[in-house]
Amino acid sequence: MQLLKERIQKDGKVKEGNVLKVDSFLNHQMDVKLFVELGKEFKERFKDCNINKILTIEASGIGVACIVAQYFEVPVVFAKKNQTKNIAGDTYTSKVESFTHGKVYDIIVSKQFLGPEDKVLIIDDFLANGAALLGLTKLIKDSGASLVGAGIVIEKGFQEGGKIVRESGVRVESLAIVESMDPKTGEIVFRD
């Protein structure tokens, strides 16, 4: 998606440790006009999938997932990273290691919101090592729901996550795949 690539080139900042900071428009401050275009693109890519739920993980996937959900006219369910008092009853859980935070989370979704009747599209902001996507996939499998695919805003193509998730049989549609990035020069190269 050319618009997204241009925005990453303009405002993305490459940091040591394979970190791409896009917090000025994607995952801290959100550019809703850009999100609308992302939503339209995901709708086009998954238009024939008969989706009735969108699943994401807190926190930075929620904004994009909500805009995408408007185009499919379906609810968004987000996996929480902490058990809270307002999650009562049975839950599906999975362990996820966050690339950004270097921490392992138990992600949780109430059984009330995910079940065998659901056709689920995962939406997330980043795909790096694939842990979040695989954790969400496990929640869907445990619920008996059908996974139609995953829509990713930015994939780090030089990391193994995309390959691992695709080899597991998941359809992954990434709007921008970063092939390489250099923290010294700030150069970002995209896969065609």
Secondary structure, DSSP 8 states (H G I E B T S, - for coil): -HHHHHHHHHH-EEETTTEEE-TTTTSSS--HHHHHHHHHHHHHHTTTS---EEEEETTTTHHHHHHHHHHHT--EEEEBSS--TT--S-EEEEEEEETTTTEEEEEEEEGGG--TT-EEEEEEEEESSSHHHHHHHHHHHHHT-EEEEEEEEEEETTSSHHHHHHHTT--EEEEEEEEEE-TTT--EEE--
